Amino acid sequence: MQFVNVRKLTRGMDDYGEIPPESSIIKSTIHMAWPAVLESFFVNLSGVLNTIMVSGLGTYAIAAVGLTQQPRFLGLCIFFSLNVAVSAIVARRKGENDRDSANRIMRMALMITVGLTALISVLMVVFASPIIRLVGSQPDTHEYAVEYFQIAMGGSVFTTISLVINAAQRGCGNTRIAMVTNLTSNIVNVFFNYLLIGGNLGFPAMGVRGAATATVIGTVFGCFLSIKSLMKKDGFLYLGAVKGFIADKKSTLSMLNVGSSAFVEQLCMRIGFLLFSMTVARLGTQQLAAHQIGMNMMSMSFSFGDGLSVAVVTLIGQSLGRKRPDMAKIYGNVSQKIGFICSCFVSTIYFFFGKQLYGLFSSDPEILDYGVMIMRILAVVLFLQIEQVVCLGCLRGAGDTRYTAMVSLISVTVIRSGASWLFCYPLGLGLLGVWLGTTCDQIVRALLSYVRFRKGKWTRLKL
């Protein structure tokens, strides 16, 4: 029994050369994916642990920290889009064995990142209070959410520098570097959470402010390790490899093209998620806390798809750089099937042990009742979630970011926010309606991304 039907996948394509054995393809995919999966898993696990540790302060603290997530991501969306372009183009240059061009792209991205971070972080800190009020803070959560947001955004330069370096490293296949960087950052974060939230080992009890401070301290360590990874002279990415901060014309135009489309995608996603979170916030502190826990659990399942997505960006970018669109399509298909296996495993845990998992965060009976409902919806939704994340990763790896931007506009900005509001308020379903709206979004994204992947037009894009 074949795991991947190579003949069917490459039907109608030219003969580009010998295709490796199935076992070699699967091994290459797993080799590239497992550090990225672990990285994403531990990043999301850190978020879960943060929520658990903050929950000791009360339900208001869970809700306050949850309120800051979408405004933070909105502030960082331009950097996420820049990193999509960096990963895709560095992967192409790696496939072409063009080290100079890859290093110039990375340097230019770093220069842009530092300048934009200075501007955005100042704006976010100054206007923190109206921003948090806009997303639906309540009187018992507003002050704490503002404090957390100001501290986190004030120290965001360490996050953004680390993000762009790790994106470049992933593009050339160094997924372990990003894993080690983020794992270290999150371990430091959790350790300082222990010291600063409740005040342990002689440290002051800073509550929600302590959680934000711990997050920034963790990113400082991560940033240091990311920069250190560029100091190896024999590495494909090396700060001293070339002089100058401006990439060649071809790469610059590619970065503008891919990056601008990715920015539109990120902006559509973040506006949609922001509207979505505003819908939830108005339900009240208890429902917001239950929802925030559910989003943490959704992030845990997302880590499998996110890790595979990182892997396919690299594998597809490098394959297309070597003029092997057939291998790009094969790697994408293998990643989808590995994602389905992961979905079966996580879905089983969520369906049967959802209440116990929610019990790690809260003992409130109302929150636990919401938790059972949310986890059973998640047990179904995560199949769609992991599928669409992997497919969209394939398209981004090829530079097909205009299409992914359109998908985000339709599914997240319009369908998720609109359907959630419709089910939640006019139809009176409350928090259940919010998660039904999420399901509608995932169905549309999975369908649109899968159809695009199957057509294969993305394999012919030039960067």
C-alpha positions in Angstrom: 0.0 0.0 0.0 1.5 3.4 -1.1 1.6 6.3 1.3 1.8 8.7 -1.6 0.7 8.0 -5.2 3.5 9.7 -7.1 2.1 8.9 -10.5 -1.2 10.4 -9.8 0.3 13.6 -8.2 2.6 14.2 -11.2 0.1 13.4 -13.9 0.4 15.9 -16.7 3.7 17.3 -15.5 7.0 17.0 -17.4 9.7 14.5 -16.5 12.0 16.6 -14.3 14.3 13.7 -13.2 14.4 10.8 -10.9 12.0 10.7 -8.0 13.5 9.4 -4.7 11.9 6.3 -3.1 8.8 6.9 -1.0 10.7 6.1 2.3 13.3 8.8 1.4 10.6 11.4 0.7 8.8 10.6 4.0 12.1 10.7 5.9 13.0 14.1 4.4 9.7 15.5 5.3 9.7 14.3 8.9 13.4 15.4 9.3 12.5 18.9 8.3 9.1 19.0 10.1 9.8 17.5 13.6 11.9 20.5 14.9 9.3 22.9 13.6 6.5 20.9 15.1 8.2 20.7 18.5 9.0 24.5 18.2 5.4 25.3 17.6 4.2 22.9 20.2 6.4 24.4 22.9 5.6 27.9 21.9 1.9 27.1 22.3 2.6 25.0 25.5 4.2 28.1 26.9 1.1 30.1 26.2 -1.0 27.4 27.9 1.3 27.4 30.9 1.1 31.2 31.1 -2.6 31.0 31.2 -2.5 28.3 33.9 -0.1 30.3 36.0 -2.1 33.5 35.5 -5.3 31.7 36.3 -4.2 31.5 39.9 -4.9 35.3 40.1 -8.5 34.8 39.1 -10.8 34.6 36.1 -10.2 38.3 35.4 -6.5 37.7 34.8 -7.2 35.0 32.1 -9.6 37.4 30.4 -7.2 40.4 30.7 -4.3 38.5 29.1 -6.6 37.0 26.4 -7.8 40.5 25.5 -4.3 41.6 24.5 -3.6 38.7 22.1 -5.3 40.0 18.9 -4.1 43.6 19.3 -0.5 42.3 19.7 -0.8 40.1 16.7 -2.3 43.0 14.7 0.8 45.1 15.7 3.1 42.3 14.6 1.3 41.4 11.4 3.7 43.4 9.1 6.6 41.3 10.5 4.8 38.0 10.0 4.2 39.0 6.4 7.8 40.0 6.0 8.9 36.7 7.4 6.8 34.8 4.9 8.6 36.5 2.1 12.0 35.9 3.7 11.4 32.2 4.2 10.1 31.7 0.7 12.9 33.7 -1.0 15.8 32.3 1.1 14.5 28.8 0.4 14.6 29.5 -3.4 18.1 30.9 -3.1 19.2 27.9 -1.1 17.8 25.6 -3.9 19.8 27.8 -6.4 22.8 27.7 -4.1 23.0 31.5 -4.1 24.4 32.3 -0.7 25.1 36.0 -1.3 21.6 36.8 -2.4 20.1 35.0 0.6 22.3 36.9 3.0 21.4 40.3 1.5 17.7 39.5 1.7 18.1 38.6 5.4 20.2 41.8 6.1 17.7 44.0 4.4 14.8 42.4 6.3 16.6 42.9 9.6 17.1 46.6 8.8 13.4 47.1 7.9 12.3 45.1 11.0 14.3 47.3 13.4 12.9 50.5 11.9 9.3 49.4 11.8 9.4 47.9 15.3 10.6 51.2 16.8 7.6 53.0 15.2 4.9 50.4 15.9 5.9 49.7 19.5 5.8 53.4 20.4 2.3 53.8 18.9 1.0 50.7 20.6 2.3 51.7 24.0 1.0 55.3 23.8 -2.4 54.2 22.6 -2.7 51.0 24.7 -5.8 52.1 26.7 -8.1 53.0 23.7 -6.9 49.9 21.8 -7.8 47.6 24.7 -11.1 49.4 25.2 -11.9 48.9 21.5 -11.5 45.2 21.7 -14.1 45.0 24.5 -12.4 45.2 27.9 -14.7 45.2 31.0 -14.1 47.4 34.1 -12.6 44.4 35.9 -10.1 43.6 33.1 -9.2 46.9 31.5 -6.4 48.1 33.7 -4.6 44.7 33.8 -4.9 44.2 30.1 -3.4 47.7 29.4 -0.4 47.0 31.7 0.2 43.6 30.0 -0.1 45.1 26.5 2.2 48.0 27.2 5.0 45.8 28.6 4.7 43.2 25.9 4.7 45.7 23.0 7.4 47.8 24.6 9.8 44.9 24.4 8.6 43.6 21.0 11.9 44.5 19.3 13.5 41.3 20.6 10.6 39.3 19.3 10.7 40.8 15.8 14.4 40.4 15.3 14.2 36.8 16.4 11.3 36.2 14.1 13.1 37.4 10.9 16.3 35.5 11.7 14.4 32.3 12.4 12.3 32.8 9.2 15.5 33.0 7.2 17.0 30.0 9.0 13.9 27.9 8.3 14.1 28.9 4.6 17.5 27.3 4.3 16.4 24.3 6.2 17.8 25.1 9.7 14.6 24.3 11.5 16.4 23.1 14.6 17.9 26.5 15.2 14.4 28.1 15.4 13.3 25.2 17.7 16.2 25.7 20.1 15.7 29.5 20.1 12.0 29.3 20.9 12.3 26.4 23.4 14.9 28.4 25.4 12.8 31.5 25.2 9.8 29.7 26.5 11.6 27.9 29.3 12.9 31.3 30.5 9.5 32.8 30.2 7.8 30.1 32.3 10.6 30.3 34.9 10.2 34.0 35.3 6.4 33.6 35.4 7.0 31.5 38.5 9.2 34.1 40.0 7.2 37.2 39.1 3.5 36.4 39.0 3.1 35.2 42.6 6.4 36.4 44.0 8.7 33.4 44.7 12.3 33.1 45.8 12.4 36.6 47.0 11.1 38.2 43.8 8.2 40.7 44.0 4.6 39.5 43.3 3.7 41.5 40.2 0.6 39.6 39.1 -0.4 40.3 35.4 2.6 42.7 35.0 4.9 39.9 36.1 3.5 37.6 33.3 4.2 40.3 30.7 7.7 41.0 32.1 8.5 37.3 32.0 7.4 37.2 28.4 9.8 40.0 27.4 12.7 38.5 29.4 12.2 35.2 27.5 12.3 37.0 24.1 15.6 38.6 25.1 17.2 35.2 25.5 15.6 34.0 22.3 16.9 37.0 20.4 20.4 36.5 21.6 20.4 32.9 20.4 19.0 33.9 17.0 21.7 36.4 16.5 24.3 33.9 17.6 23.2 31.5 14.9 24.4 34.0 12.3 27.9 34.0 13.6 29.1 30.7 12.1 31.3 31.4 9.1 30.6 28.1 7.5 26.8 28.6 7.8 24.7 29.3 4.7 23.4 32.4 6.6 26.3 34.5 8.1 26.2 38.2 9.0 29.7 38.7 7.6 29.2 36.8 4.4 28.5 39.9 2.3 28.7 43.7 2.6 25.7 46.0 2.3 22.1 45.9 3.3 20.4 46.1 -0.1 19.4 42.9 -1.9 19.7 42.4 -5.7 16.9 43.9 -7.8 15.3 40.5 -8.5 15.1 39.5 -4.8 14.0 42.9 -3.7 11.1 42.9 -6.2 10.2 39.3 -5.1 10.2 40.3 -1.5 8.0 43.3 -2.2 5.6 41.2 -4.3 5.4 38.3 -1.8 5.6 40.5 1.3 2.9 42.9 0.2 0.5 40.1 -0.6 1.4 38.3 2.7 0.8 41.6 4.5 -2.7 41.9 3.0 -3.3 38.3 4.2 -2.1 39.0 7.7 -4.0 42.2 7.9 -7.2 40.5 6.8 -6.6 37.7 9.3 -5.8 40.0 12.2 -8.8 42.3 11.5 -11.0 39.2 11.3 -9.6 37.8 14.5 -9.9 41.2 16.2 -13.6 41.5 15.3 -14.0 37.9 16.4 -12.5 38.6 19.8 -14.6 41.7 20.2 -17.7 39.5 19.7 -16.6 37.2 22.5 -15.5 40.0 24.9 -19.0 41.4 25.0 -20.4 38.1 26.3 -18.8 38.7 29.7 -15.7 37.8 31.7 -16.7 34.1 32.4 -17.4 33.3 28.7 -14.2 35.2 27.6 -12.1 33.2 30.1 -13.7 29.9 28.8 -13.1 31.0 25.2 -9.5 32.0 25.9 -8.8 28.5 27.3 -10.4 27.0 24.2 -8.2 29.1 22.0 -5.1 27.9 23.9 -6.2 24.3 23.2 -6.8 25.2 19.6 -3.3 26.6 19.4 -1.9 23.3 20.8 -3.5 21.3 18.0 -2.5 24.1 15.5 1.2 23.4 16.4 1.2 20.2 14.4 -0.1 21.9 11.3 2.1 25.0 11.9 5.2 22.8 12.1 4.3 20.9 9.0 3.6 24.3 7.3 7.0 25.5 8.2 8.5 22.4 6.8 6.7 22.6 3.4 7.6 26.2 3.0 11.2 25.1 3.1 10.9 21.9 1.1 8.7 23.5 -1.6 10.8 26.6 -1.9 14.0 24.6 -2.2 12.4 22.1 -4.7 11.2 25.0 -6.9 14.6 26.6 -6.7 16.1 23.3 -8.0 13.5 23.3 -10.9 11.7 20.3 -9.4 7.9 21.3 -9.2 7.1 17.6 -9.2 8.9 17.2 -5.9 7.2 20.3 -4.5 3.8 18.8 -5.1 4.9 15.4 -3.6 6.3 17.0 -0.5 3.0 18.9 0.0 0.9 15.8 -0.3 3.1 13.8 2.1 2.8 16.7 4.7 -1.0 16.7 4.3 -1.2 13.0 5.1 1.2 13.3 8.1 -1.1 16.1 9.3 -4.2 13.8 9.0 -2.5 11.2 11.2 -1.7 13.9 13.8 -5.4 15.1 13.6 -6.6 11.6 14.5 -4.4 11.4 17.5 -5.2 14.9 19.0 -8.9 14.7 18.2 -9.2 11.5 20.3 -7.6 13.2 23.3 -9.7 16.3 23.0 -13.0 14.4 22.6 -12.6 12.1 25.5 -10.5 14.2 27.9 -11.7 17.7 27.1 -13.2 18.4 30.6 -10.0 17.1 32.3 -7.9 19.4 30.2 -10.1 22.4 31.0 -9.7 21.4 34.7 -6.0 22.4 34.5 -7.1 26.0 34.1 -10.2 26.4 36.2 -12.5 24.6 38.6 -15.4 26.9 37.9 -18.4 24.6 36.9 -19.7 27.1 34.4 -16.3 27.3 32.6 -16.0 23.5 32.7 -19.4 23.1 31.1 -18.4 25.5 28.3 -15.1 23.6 28.0 -16.8 20.2 27.2 -18.8 21.9 24.4 -15.7 23.7 23.0 -13.4 20.7 23.1 -15.9 18.5 21.2 -16.2 21.1 18.5 -12.4 21.3 18.4 -12.2 17.5 18.0 -13.9 17.9 14.6 -12.5 21.3 13.6 -8.9 20.4 14.0 -9.0 18.1 11.0 -9.9 21.1 8.9 -7.5 23.3 10.7 -4.4 21.2 10.1 -5.4 20.4 6.5 -5.8 24.1 5.6 -2.6 25.2 7.5 -0.5 22.7 5.5 -2.1 23.6 2.2 -1.7 27.3 2.7 2.0 26.6 3.8 2.5 25.0 0.4 1.1 28.0 -1.4 3.2 30.4 0.6 6.4 28.4 0.0 5.8 28.9 -3.7 5.1 32.6 -3.3 1.3 32.3 -4.1 0.5 34.8 -1.4 -2.1 36.7 -3.4 -4.3 33.7 -3.3 -3.7 33.1 0.4 -4.6 36.8 1.0 -7.9 36.3 -0.8 -8.6 33.2 1.3 -8.0 35.0 4.5 -10.2 37.9 3.4 -13.1 35.6 2.6 -12.8 33.1 5.4 -11.5 35.1 8.4 -12.4 38.7 7.9 -15.9 38.0 6.5 -17.1 34.5 7.4 -15.6 34.0 10.8 -16.4 37.4 12.2 -19.8 37.6 10.4 -21.0 34.1 11.2 -19.8 34.3 14.8 -21.7 37.5 15.4 -24.8 36.1 13.6 -24.9 32.9 15.6 -23.9 34.6 18.9 -26.3 37.5 19.1 -29.2 37.5 16.5 -29.6 33.8 16.8 -28.9 33.8 20.6 -26.5 30.9 20.7 -23.9 32.8 22.8 -20.4 31.1 23.1 -21.6 28.1 21.1 -22.4 30.5 18.2 -18.8 31.9 18.3 -17.4 28.4 17.9 -19.8 27.5 15.1 -18.6 30.7 13.3 -15.0 29.4 13.8 -16.1 26.1 12.2 -17.5 27.8 9.2 -14.3 29.7 8.7 -12.2 26.5 8.9 -14.5 24.7 6.4 -14.1 27.5 3.8 -10.3 27.8 4.3 -9.8 24.1 4.0 -11.8 23.9 0.7 -10.3 26.9 -0.9 -6.7 25.9 -0.1 -7.1 22.3 -1.1 -8.6 23.1 -4.5 -5.7 25.5 -5.2 -3.1 23.0 -4.1 -4.6 20.3 -6.4 -4.6 22.5 -9.5 -0.9 23.0 -9.2 -0.6 26.4 -10.7 1.5 27.5 -7.7 4.4 25.3 -8.9 5.0 27.6 -11.9 5.5 30.9 -10.0 8.8 32.6 -10.2 10.6 34.4 -7.4 
